[in-house]
């Protein structure tokens, strides 16, 4: 997991556009927490499904406190629904809560 966290940390400090599709596949293999989700999912449910928050209520508070990023971009709307622009390579989204809690969303 150390290598995966270093890879994420290095890339998050810059732009995710530097990552290739193979890099995302490698992150999943390296043990970065991963969850599969259906298109049309909302941010609160993603945080719960990814085990980054225990409940939708706690997820709402975390989002409202500006502690959640989607692909490196802060998101403060608890009602946010993922769109096609959030899916890198049409398949991956990197979700982060706080500074060190990551999850890779793979879209079905």
C-alpha positions in Angstrom: 0.0 0.0 0.0 2.9 2.3 0.6 3.8 2.5 -3.1 0.2 3.1 -4.0 -0.1 5.9 -1.5 3.1 7.5 -2.7 1.8 7.3 -6.3 -1.5 9.0 -5.3 0.2 11.6 -3.2 2.6 12.5 -6.0 -0.2 12.8 -8.5 -2.7 14.6 -6.3 -0.2 17.4 -5.7 -0.2 17.9 -9.4 -2.9 17.1 -12.0 -4.5 13.7 -12.4 -4.3 14.2 -16.1 -0.7 12.9 -15.8 -2.0 9.5 -14.8 -2.6 6.9 -17.5 -5.4 4.3 -17.5 -2.7 1.7 -16.7 -1.8 3.8 -13.6 -5.3 3.6 -12.4 -5.4 -0.2 -13.0 -2.1 -0.4 -11.0 -3.6 1.5 -8.1 -6.3 -1.1 -7.8 -3.8 -3.9 -7.9 -1.6 -2.2 -5.3 -4.3 -2.3 -2.7 -5.9 1.2 -2.9 -9.4 0.7 -1.6 -11.8 0.3 -4.5 -15.5 0.2 -4.9 -17.7 -0.5 -8.0 -20.7 1.8 -8.5 -23.5 2.3 -10.9 -23.7 5.5 -13.0 -26.0 8.0 -11.5 -24.7 7.5 -7.9 -24.5 10.4 -5.5 -21.5 11.6 -3.5 -22.9 10.7 -0.1 -23.6 7.1 -1.1 -20.1 6.8 -2.7 -18.6 7.9 0.7 -20.6 5.3 2.5 -20.1 2.5 0.0 -16.3 3.2 -0.1 -16.3 3.0 3.7 -14.9 6.5 4.0 -18.0 7.4 6.2 -20.2 5.2 8.3 -23.5 6.9 7.3 -25.1 9.3 4.8 -25.6 11.8 7.7 -21.9 11.8 8.5 -21.1 11.9 4.8 -23.3 15.0 4.5 -21.4 16.8 7.3 -18.0 15.8 5.9 -19.0 17.1 2.4 -20.4 20.3 3.8 -17.2 20.9 5.7 -15.3 21.0 2.4 -13.3 17.8 3.3 -14.0 15.8 0.1 -12.4 15.9 -3.3 -13.3 14.2 -6.5 -10.3 13.7 -8.8 -8.5 16.4 -6.8 -11.3 19.0 -7.0 -13.1 20.0 -3.8 -16.8 19.3 -3.7 -19.0 20.8 -1.0 -22.5 20.0 -2.4 -23.9 17.0 -0.4 -26.5 16.4 -3.2 -23.8 16.1 -5.8 -24.4 13.4 -8.4 -21.4 12.1 -10.4 -21.4 12.9 -14.1 -19.4 11.8 -17.1 -16.7 14.4 -16.5 -15.9 12.8 -13.2 -15.1 9.4 -14.9 -11.5 9.4 -16.0 -11.0 7.2 -19.0 -14.8 6.7 -18.7 -14.2 4.3 -15.8 -12.3 5.7 -12.8 -12.9 8.4 -10.2 -10.5 9.1 -7.3 -12.4 10.0 -4.2 -10.6 11.5 -1.1 -11.8 12.3 2.4 -9.4 14.5 4.3 -5.8 14.2 3.5 -5.0 10.5 3.6 -8.3 8.6 3.0 -8.6 7.5 -0.6 -10.9 5.3 -2.6 -10.9 4.4 -6.3 -14.4 4.2 -7.8 -14.7 1.9 -10.7 -17.9 2.6 -12.7 -19.9 -0.3 -14.1 
